Amino acid sequence: MIEKKTDNLTATEFVLTGFPGLTDQQYWLSLPFFIFFVLIILGNAAILFVISTEPCLHEPMYIFIFILALTDIIPGMSILPQLLIILWTDSNTIGFDACFVQMFLTNFSGAMESSLLLLMAYDRYIAVCKPLRYSSIVTNAFVLKGSLLILCRSFCFVLPIPILARMLSYCSVRNIPNAYCEYLAVIKITCSKSVASDIYQFTLIFFLVIPDAVMIGISYYMILRTALMLGSSACKKALNTCSSHFFVILFFYLTGILSLLVYFFENIFPPYLRALFSVLYICIPPTLNPIIYGIRTKEIRRSIINHFRNVKMDF
């Protein structure tokens, strides 16, 4: 493994140490992360292309999936190229302001996904529990207003994170114990501490992520209760309609919970696990989301297959 060079570090740069404790082995992690990068870009691009070109998919549920795919490309483009450079070369520095931009983008995509999953859960709740009113409730105006609302909500919640971190003073040794500019890892290396910067990330969790998770849970409880009251065929259809969305929610919150558990109990885990799980939390959902929707959503799967057939026929 090439030794990381920090001798020429300037006052306007940070050093991303990658995965502490895996310096000699972390090169081999470049293969799975390169696969993640390719799948995130190609998978979500395929979803965007299919939904935008198929008129039959211009419905609220698929528009939400389209927005989710746009959101999922952000973390892939913001951290994985930098991560691959760290793993492949000795270039492990990142500009001072670039670090805070990366911090904003990764947190913004997470907040957007949490809010969007709540909006999609509400959409599925109306579709299953109030099907006769679906077209009058989930209108184009509803989709537009809901999308703008979660965009503004996510932006307003996340913007203070890089601002608070940027206001702190940093010591001469600026080695961030992570593979990207994660907020909690960055504020660990500050020379000055502030109560606001220490608690804001957890404020974000308690006032955005947890309420979203609770509301999603209530929505799916109502969906399940309604589905069980239907006949077997109608119940199966209702559950199939929601299954893709359920798996997306499961992977998003499961990876987030694992990342937090490793953070709170980092003293009993090897140091590289903290960095590894925080990166996986950013990478796994946007990698799996297009695969899940492409396989389990019949209309999207059928459109993708038709496009491949058309391309094959052209050749």
C-alpha positions in Angstrom: 0.0 0.0 0.0 1.3 3.4 -0.9 2.2 5.5 2.2 -0.1 8.5 2.5 1.8 11.8 2.3 0.9 14.7 4.6 4.1 16.6 4.7 2.9 19.3 2.3 -0.5 19.8 3.9 -1.5 23.4 3.8 -3.8 25.4 6.1 -6.6 25.0 3.6 -6.6 21.2 3.4 -7.7 18.2 5.4 -6.2 14.7 5.3 -8.7 11.8 4.9 -7.1 8.9 6.6 -9.4 6.3 4.9 -10.1 3.4 7.2 -7.8 3.7 10.3 -6.2 0.4 11.1 -6.5 -1.0 7.5 -3.8 1.1 5.9 -2.0 -1.9 4.4 -5.2 -3.7 3.3 -7.7 -0.9 2.4 -6.5 -0.9 -1.2 -8.5 -4.1 -1.7 -11.6 -2.3 -0.7 -11.4 -0.3 -3.9 -13.0 -3.2 -5.9 -16.3 -3.3 -4.0 -16.5 0.5 -3.8 -15.8 0.8 -7.5 -18.7 -1.7 -8.1 -20.9 0.5 -5.8 -20.0 3.5 -7.8 -20.8 1.9 -11.2 -24.1 0.5 -9.9 -25.2 3.8 -8.3 -24.5 5.7 -11.5 -25.8 3.2 -14.0 -28.7 1.9 -11.9 -30.1 5.2 -11.0 -29.5 6.6 -14.6 -31.4 3.6 -15.9 -34.3 4.4 -13.6 -34.2 8.1 -14.6 -34.2 7.2 -18.3 -37.0 4.7 -18.2 -39.3 6.8 -16.1 -38.7 10.0 -18.1 -39.2 8.2 -21.5 -42.2 6.0 -20.7 -45.5 7.9 -20.7 -47.2 5.1 -18.7 -44.8 5.8 -15.8 -45.7 9.5 -15.5 -47.7 8.8 -12.4 -47.1 10.0 -8.8 -45.5 6.8 -7.5 -43.0 6.7 -10.3 -42.3 10.4 -10.1 -41.3 9.9 -6.5 -39.0 7.0 -7.6 -37.6 9.4 -10.2 -36.8 12.0 -7.5 -35.3 9.3 -5.3 -33.0 8.2 -8.1 -31.9 11.8 -8.5 -31.2 12.0 -4.8 -29.3 8.7 -4.8 -26.8 9.9 -7.4 -25.7 12.7 -5.1 -23.7 10.6 -2.6 -22.3 8.4 -5.3 -20.8 11.5 -7.1 -19.8 13.4 -3.9 -17.8 10.8 -2.0 -17.0 7.7 -4.1 -14.6 9.3 -6.6 -12.7 10.9 -3.7 -12.7 7.5 -1.8 -11.4 5.6 -4.9 -8.6 8.2 -5.3 -7.7 7.6 -1.6 -7.6 3.9 -2.1 -5.8 3.9 -5.4 -3.2 6.7 -5.0 -1.4 8.7 -2.3 -3.7 11.7 -2.9 -5.6 11.8 0.4 -6.1 15.5 0.9 -9.3 17.5 0.4 -9.7 21.2 0.2 -11.0 23.1 3.3 -14.2 24.4 1.6 -14.6 21.3 -0.6 -14.8 19.2 2.6 -17.8 21.2 3.9 -19.5 21.1 0.5 -19.1 17.3 0.6 -20.4 17.3 4.2 -23.5 19.3 3.0 -24.2 17.0 0.0 -24.0 13.7 2.0 -26.2 15.0 4.8 -28.6 16.7 2.3 -29.1 13.4 0.3 -29.8 11.5 3.6 -32.3 14.1 4.7 -34.0 14.1 1.3 -34.2 10.3 1.2 -35.8 10.2 4.7 -38.3 12.9 3.8 -39.0 11.3 0.4 -39.6 7.8 1.9 -42.2 9.4 4.2 -43.9 11.0 1.2 -43.9 7.7 -0.7 -45.3 5.9 2.4 -48.2 8.4 2.5 -48.7 7.8 -1.2 -48.9 4.0 -0.7 -51.2 4.5 2.4 -53.7 6.5 0.2 -53.4 3.9 -2.6 -54.2 1.0 -0.3 -56.4 2.4 2.4 -58.3 5.0 0.4 -58.1 3.8 -3.2 -61.3 5.6 -4.4 -59.9 9.0 -3.3 -56.4 8.4 -4.5 -56.7 10.3 -7.8 -58.3 13.3 -6.0 -55.7 13.4 -3.2 -52.5 12.5 -4.9 -52.6 15.0 -7.8 -49.9 16.6 -9.8 -50.2 19.6 -7.6 -49.7 17.4 -4.5 -46.6 15.8 -6.0 -45.1 19.2 -6.9 -45.9 20.8 -3.5 -44.8 17.7 -1.6 -41.5 17.6 -3.5 -40.8 21.3 -3.0 -41.7 21.0 0.7 -39.2 18.1 1.4 -36.6 19.9 -0.7 -36.9 23.1 1.4 -37.2 21.0 4.6 -34.0 19.1 3.9 -32.1 22.2 2.9 -33.1 24.1 6.0 -32.3 21.2 8.4 -28.9 20.4 6.8 -27.5 23.8 5.9 -26.5 24.6 9.6 -24.3 21.4 9.7 -21.4 22.6 7.4 -21.9 26.2 8.6 -21.4 25.2 12.3 -18.4 23.0 11.3 -16.9 25.7 9.2 -17.0 28.2 12.1 -14.8 26.1 14.3 -11.1 26.4 14.5 -8.9 23.5 13.5 -5.5 22.4 14.7 -2.4 22.1 12.6 -2.9 18.3 12.5 -6.0 17.8 10.4 -6.3 14.1 9.9 -10.0 13.2 9.6 -10.4 9.5 10.8 -12.7 8.7 7.9 -12.8 8.2 4.1 -15.0 11.3 3.6 -15.9 14.5 5.5 -18.4 13.1 7.9 -19.6 15.7 10.3 -18.9 13.8 13.5 -15.4 12.8 12.3 -14.6 16.4 11.3 -15.6 18.1 14.6 -13.4 15.5 16.5 -10.3 17.2 15.2 -11.2 20.8 16.1 -9.2 22.9 18.6 -12.4 24.7 19.7 -15.6 23.1 20.8 -19.1 24.5 20.8 -22.3 23.0 22.2 -24.2 23.8 19.1 -21.8 21.9 16.8 -21.7 18.9 19.2 -25.4 18.4 19.4 -26.8 19.5 16.0 -26.3 16.2 14.2 -28.3 14.5 16.9 -30.9 17.2 16.8 -31.2 16.4 13.1 -31.8 12.8 14.0 -34.4 13.4 16.7 -36.3 16.1 14.8 -36.1 14.8 11.2 -35.2 11.1 10.9 -37.0 9.7 13.9 -40.3 11.6 13.2 -40.1 10.4 9.6 -39.5 6.8 10.7 -42.4 6.9 13.1 -44.8 8.3 10.5 -43.6 5.7 8.0 -44.2 3.0 10.6 -47.8 4.3 11.3 -48.5 4.4 7.5 -47.3 0.8 7.0 -49.3 -0.4 10.1 -52.4 1.1 8.5 -51.5 -0.5 5.2 -51.0 -3.9 6.7 -54.2 -3.7 8.8 -56.2 -2.7 5.7 -54.6 -5.4 3.5 -55.4 -8.1 6.1 -59.1 -7.1 5.9 -59.2 -7.6 2.2 -59.6 -10.9 0.4 -56.5 -13.0 -0.2 -56.0 -11.9 -3.8 -56.6 -8.2 -3.0 -54.3 -8.5 0.1 -51.6 -10.1 -2.1 -51.9 -7.3 -4.7 -51.8 -4.6 -2.0 -48.7 -6.0 -0.4 -47.0 -6.5 -3.7 -47.7 -2.9 -4.5 -45.9 -1.8 -1.3 -43.1 -4.4 -1.1 -40.5 -2.5 -3.2 -40.9 0.6 -1.1 -40.8 -1.5 2.1 -37.4 -3.0 1.2 -36.0 0.4 0.3 -37.1 1.8 3.7 -35.6 -1.3 5.5 -32.2 -0.9 3.9 -32.1 2.8 4.5 -32.9 2.7 8.2 -31.0 -0.6 8.9 -27.7 0.8 7.6 -28.3 4.1 9.5 -29.0 2.2 12.7 -25.8 0.1 12.3 -23.7 3.2 11.6 -25.0 4.9 14.8 -24.5 1.7 16.9 -20.9 1.5 15.8 -20.4 5.2 16.6 -21.9 5.0 20.1 -19.9 1.8 20.9 -16.8 2.7 18.9 -14.5 1.9 21.9 -15.3 -1.8 21.6 -14.9 -2.0 17.8 -11.8 -1.7 15.6 -11.4 2.0 14.5 -11.8 1.1 10.8 -15.4 -0.2 11.4 -16.6 3.3 12.3 -15.4 4.7 9.0 -16.5 1.6 7.1 -20.1 1.6 8.4 -20.5 5.4 7.9 -19.4 4.9 4.2 -21.7 1.9 3.7 -24.6 3.9 5.1 -24.0 6.4 2.3 -23.4 3.8 -0.4 -25.7 0.8 0.2 -29.1 2.4 -0.2 -28.4 4.2 -3.5 -26.8 1.0 -4.8 -29.8 -1.2 -3.9 -32.7 1.2 -4.5 -32.6 1.0 -8.4 -32.1 -2.8 -8.2 -35.0 -3.2 -5.9 -37.3 -1.0 -8.0 -36.0 -2.5 -11.2 -36.7 -6.1 -10.1 -39.8 -5.8 -7.9 -41.8 -3.0 -9.7 -43.5 -4.8 -12.6 -44.0 -1.7 -14.8 -40.4 -0.5 -14.4 -39.0 -4.0 -15.0 -41.2 -4.4 -18.1 -40.1 -1.0 -19.5 -36.4 -1.8 -18.9 -36.7 -5.2 -20.6 -38.5 -3.6 -23.6 -35.7 -1.0 -23.9 -33.1 -3.7 -23.9 -35.1 -5.6 -26.6 -35.3 -2.5 -28.7 -31.6 -1.9 -28.4 -30.9 -5.6 -29.3 -33.1 -5.3 -32.4 -31.4 -2.2 -33.5 -28.1 -4.1 -33.6 
